[in-house]
Amino acid sequence: MQGPIAAGDWRERARALAGEGWHLVDLCGLDRLGLGGSTRFEVVVQLLHNERKELLQLHVAAGDDDPELPSVTDVWPTADWMEREAFDMYGIRFDGHPNLVRILMPEEWEGHPQRKDYGVGKVPVE
C-alpha cells in the first residue's frame, strides 16, 4: 500500500486524474489519532472511472494540529459539500473553497465532533 499523497501535490494529482476520466464519488475526513502514521488527519477520496469500471481510493495527508488541503472544487464541483462536511466534522480547512462554512453543525458550535479528542458528553443534549 502506498502512503498518503502530500497536501502540496493534491490539486495537481486531482487534475491529472480528472483528465484521465476519473470522477469524484466520495471525499471524507479521517482522524488517525492513536493509529500511527505520518500525519494525524487525512482525507479519503473515492474515484470512479466509468469506462474502465474501476474504483480508486486515495488518502491525502492533511496535517496534524491545523490540517489543511487545497480545495478540488474547481476540478470536481461535487467536492463542494464533501469538503464542507470534512471541515465541519474534523476541522480540515480547504484552501480556495468558495464557501467553507459549517454544513451540519450550527455556526456557533465550538469544535469538531468527529475528532477523536473531542469531549464526548461535553455539550448537554436538549
Secondary structure, 3 states (H helix, E strand, C coil): CCCCECHHHHHHHHHHHHHCCEEEEEEEEEECCCCCCCCCEEEEEEEEECCCCEEEEEEEEEECCCCEEECCCCCCCCHHHHHHHHHHHHCCEEECCCCCCCCCCCCCCCCCCCCCCCCCCCCCCC
